[in-house]
Amino acid sequence: MAKTVETHEADRDEQARPVDVVIIGAGFAGLYAVYRFRDQMGLEVQAYETGDGVGGTWYWNRYPGARCDSESFYYCFSFDRELAQDWEWSGKYPEQPEIEGYLNHVADRFALRRSIQLSTRVTRARFDDATHRWEVETEHGERVSARYLISAVGCLSAANLPEISGRDQFEGELCHTARWPKDGIDFSGKRVGLIGTGSTGIQATPVIASQADHLTVFQRTPNFTVPARHAAFAPEDQAAIKRDYDDIFKRTRESPAGFPYFPIDRSTHDVPPEERETILEGLWEEGGFKFLWGGFNDLTRDPAANEIASEFIRNKIRATVEDPETAELLCPTCHPYGSKRPPIDTDYYVSFNRDNVDLVDIKTHPIEEITATGLRTAQEEYDLDVLVFATGFDAMTGSLLKIDIEGSGGVRLADTWRDGPRTFLGLQIAGFPNLFTVTGPGSPSVLTNMPVAIEHHVNWIADCVKYMTDNGQTCVEATQSAQDAWADHVADIAAGSLMASSNSWYVGANIPGKPRAVAPYTGGQPQYRARCDEVVAFRP
Ligand SMILES: Cc1cc2nc3c(=O)[nH]c(=O)nc-3n(C[C@H](O)[C@H](O)[C@H](O)COP(=O)(O)OP(=O)(O)OC[C@H]3O[C@@H](n4cnc5c(N)ncnc54)[C@H](O)[C@@H]3O)c2cc1C
């Protein structure tokens, strides 16, 4: 587990400005880390953010239809009671501008901007074994030296733009959904192509369809999606949420996935078929993520139970989509429901009943080339004015590995993780002292409502730093044996989940050459938090 080393006076490089903590990123994680380390612990903090605004995910993902799919009233910070009481969410699943507005409000309310340098990418970080400090370099050549380096770079922030032959010769407008222009894209009168049918493509399709002259959706893998059932909040909803907030936040910290709800502990097989159907129908009507865990406890691990829920969704697709051929094309058959990130939607399947929307199967007829005027598959050529890449992210490790990180003894993170990421609790990496990764691989991260996981991590790291400061220690590092035990446990527990067998970004399958491994911890928050608490209880 953690080892500490006695104080060693820093032999600071004159050129590097000394601070206590460098934070990389200014999304939910970076913002809270600035507040926690600077305002609550009195440390000198410098944060860097590539974007020219704060908000992370909600700064970059401005594509039409972008919304959260955790409900707003718990997809937010819980650390400040007045913040929660003052902020008004307009409805269940707000769109990107509202969430970006909330995160800007947080930055202003706690005066966080003065510690965040925007438009600045961190390019390199090197640990000095003699001084126990990180030297951090930015794209502008600036250098700072920090005792602690906090990665808040995000699990879903390195946009994945696939290498498709001819991509650069397209003469129309080409855009990745996570790098969407601030002025938006005017789709009126345009022929639009959209590649990718994950959560983002599913959110964007109905909105682009309603604006464009024509939309062609290029689908490699069909996806299961459940209706979101978005609704505006009435004043009495707002009042009830605020009255209940302490309990809501408490439940988010205790439940397996950071939601204020607890899964039903009932096997699909213990319920007769008609009753099962009624339960699934009720969940479908209610909408949202609950479909995965709000009816039965075995959908993520038992293939037979999962198949019942999967077929229920396929039947909904068949009942919604008028053209039987299109409906069958939209029905996923090669992965179980929930083994990829489960999207929720507003009017996705029904969009394929519109005259101006076509679905193209690029599994059977792959894209061969992007041309100057559109796109050519093995079967046909498509003329397009706009090409939208809804192709997701190099998830979990992409943004961290883009930084040239050198740990103790000059060991590079890229080499250490060559066969896949291994961490201690997703918080630390053996060989990289004083580096902390907020929601790193090996933690529940993307399998939770993330602000809850983020606050937990930042608080754990802050407590660790406080302990070290109070005890005059300057170096903390996961031991190799503790890391091996944790990483093996992460792999063992994932092996029993249906996620392990699907080709999704959870296992890195969307990035050519990426080592395959279930990156997030699938054991749930309670078990995970208990392990984090054990480490705190351990005193060397
Ligand atoms: C479209 C979309 C919808 C989502 N909806 C939900 C949801 O409903 N519920 C949920 O729980 N999660 C959702 N997520 C996941 C979401 O990423 C997290 O909820 C949360 O926003 C992550 O916050 P973060 O601060 O950890 O990372 P991010 O918000 O990704 O912020 C990381 C920041 O670090 C910056 N950065 C990275 N590398 C560097 C560098 N080298 N130098 C400087 N800056 C750098 C990036 O520019 C980015 O702004 C969604 C993700 C997407 C993409």
The ligand as a Gaussian input file, in Angstrom:
#p B3LYP/6-31G(d) Opt

LIG

0 1
 C      -21.695000      13.670000     -24.141000
 C      -21.394000      13.131000     -22.779000
 C      -22.410000      12.968000     -21.863000
 C      -22.131000      12.495000     -20.593000
 N      -23.166000      12.313000     -19.715000
 C      -22.905000      11.846000     -18.482000
 C      -23.952000      11.624000     -17.539000
 O      -25.109000      11.844000     -17.813000
 N      -23.622000      11.130000     -16.330000
 C      -22.339000      10.863000     -15.975000
 O      -22.094000      10.444000     -14.846000
 N      -21.335000      11.081000     -16.844000
 C      -21.584000      11.547000     -18.074000
 N      -20.555000      11.739000     -18.950000
 C      -19.170000      11.502000     -18.508000
 C      -18.500000      12.855000     -18.163000
 O      -17.296000      12.875000     -18.831000
 C      -18.352000      13.023000     -16.644000
 O      -19.619000      12.996000     -16.050000
 C      -17.682000      14.311000     -16.188000
 O      -18.080000      15.422000     -16.920000
 C      -16.175000      14.146000     -16.197000
 O      -15.571000      15.255000     -15.595000
 P      -13.995000      15.322000     -15.495000
 O      -13.659000      16.645000     -14.911000
 O      -13.470000      14.116000     -14.853000
 O      -13.475000      15.231000     -17.010000
 P      -13.803000      16.173000     -18.240000
 O      -15.091000      16.845000     -18.070000
 O      -13.583000      15.356000     -19.451000
 O      -12.674000      17.290000     -18.143000
 C      -11.329000      17.008000     -18.383000
 C      -10.676000      18.264000     -18.920000
 O       -9.264000      18.049000     -18.934000
 C       -8.735000      18.751000     -20.023000
 N       -7.447000      18.173000     -20.371000
 C       -7.185000      16.909000     -20.781000
 N       -5.861000      16.757000     -21.023000
 C       -5.284000      17.945000     -20.751000
 C       -3.950000      18.428000     -20.813000
 N       -2.937000      17.637000     -21.184000
 N       -3.707000      19.708000     -20.461000
 C       -4.713000      20.529000     -20.066000
 N       -6.008000      20.134000     -20.004000
 C       -6.282000      18.857000     -20.340000
 C       -9.759000      18.561000     -21.121000
 O       -9.659000      19.587000     -22.078000
 C      -11.069000      18.599000     -20.345000
 O      -11.651000      19.865000     -20.414000
 C      -20.801000      12.187000     -20.233000
 C      -19.784000      12.315000     -21.168000
 C      -20.072000      12.773000     -22.430000
 C      -18.947000      12.909000     -23.415000

